[in-house]
Amino acid sequence: MSLPVHIIGVSLDLGGNRRGVDMGPSAFRIAGLGERLSALGITVVDEGDLVAPIPETKTFGDRRKKYIREIARVCERLYKTSLGVLEKGGFPLVLGGDHSLAAGSVAASADFVRRENKPLGLIWVDAHGDMNTPITSSSGNVHGMPLASLLGPEPAELSKIGGFSPKVTPDKTVLIGIRNLDDREKEVMRESGVTVFTMKDIDRAGIASIVEQALAIAGRDSAGLHVSFDLDVCDPTIAPGVGTPVKGGLDYREAHMVMEMVADSGLLRALDLVEVNPILDDRNTTAILGAELALSALGQKII
């Protein structure tokens, strides 16, 4: 990575129903992320944290999209911060925090590449689809909605960030590692036109083949890639500290293969690492894994 990497923490804990992911950015720093990036010869700028209000001080508001106003305010600030980094020639490395933050981080990448008159490719690495809307969601938890807001009009508070919508198109959007979808979300996903590689696909074809296909779909004729990586895509045996763990995820080498192939493509413009929950973790295992994955995405090689 020749660009300076700007670390942007987002202590956002409003999108889910389990407390703790607001401490994720601190866990990454305790894992030595900045120092390890510097050791690779990368210039690192730590922008500190964008701090969200805590749930105990706020009311749900609309129960179909809980805390949406507060989440949208944080995402708007993240959009402006990430866009500023891109405009300065930097690389935004966004640390979460729950996955609703991607409504802001991806908006910044999409806005920036619009100036090149090319679309943004999006690779969404996650156990979940995050394509619920306030109408389809059974929980009202907004961390299950950010991809919906990037592709379409709902939830409106997130889709309008940056003043344009959609941020990405289905033909340039690829999901990897999916294994836990709501029934109505399955219908939405099938109808959306996005490309979905489930864990079954990975088991059958192998992770290298899947990532090759993902890079070809999201990267072809695009201005580059935004990768949004939810640590719950990894199996709980290697990533226990996440808000919504699901058995049967990526193993250690598969997760690194995703990031190594993204790095080799030369297309990466920004990276999110989200949903690390230190309260549920074991000796910071999940944040350490996340830091290692960031290093692989930003150019660390085995040899």
Helices and strands as residue ranges (DSSP letters): E 5-11, G 21-23, H 24-30, H 33-39, E 44-51, G 55-57, H 68-87, E 91-96, G 99-101, H 102-114, E 121-125, G 142-144, H 146-151, H 156-159, G 161-163, G 170-172, E 173-178, H 183-192, E 195-198, H 199-205, H 207-219, E 225-230, G 231-233, H 252-265, E 268-274, G 278-280, H 285-297
